[in-house]
Amino acid sequence: MKKLALFLFSCFAMALTGLAQQNLVPTQGMTITKSVILKQDTFWLAAADSLAPALRIEGDGITVDFNGAVINGGRGKSWPDQFSGRGLVIKGRNITLKNARLRGFRWPSSLRAWTASASSTAT
C-alpha cells in the first residue's frame, strides 16, 4: 500500500512539473524559456529598437500560448510608418506559438533556427 501511495505521489509530482505556467503577465524585454500561457489582455510593450525586442522566446520543445493576448508596441501611433522596433524574437527548435496577436511594430517577429508550428496573426 505504501509503495502504491509513493508511486501515485511521484506521478502527480512529475505531472505538475510538466504543466505550463498560466496567466503570465509579459513585461518589457522579457525572455520566455519554458512553456507558458499568457494572461488574456492587451499589453503595451514598446520595443526600443530592432535589437531589443518587446519579447523573446528562447529554447527547445516549448509551447507559448498567448491565449488571445495582444502585444501592442504602437501606443499613440496610428500610422504604420510611425511604428518601430521588433515585437518578438524567437530562437530555438520545436517552439509552438498559439493565439498570438502582435501590433504596432515595424517588424512583428523574427525567427532563427525555427522548426515549429504557429497559430498567430501580426497586424
Sequence and secondary structure as in RCSB ss.txt:
>XXXX:A:sequence
MKKLALFLFSCFAMALTGLAQQNLVPTQGMTITKSVILKQDTFWLAAADSLAPALRIEGDGITVDFNGAVINGGR
GKSWPDQFSGRGLVIKGRNITLKNARLRGFRWPSSLRAWTASASSTAT
>XXXX:A:secstr
 HHHHHHHHHHHHHHHHHS EEEE   TTEEE S EEE SSEEE   SBTTB SEEEEEES EEE TT EEE  T
T  SGGG  SEEEEEEEES EEEEEEEES SEEEEEES    EEEEE 
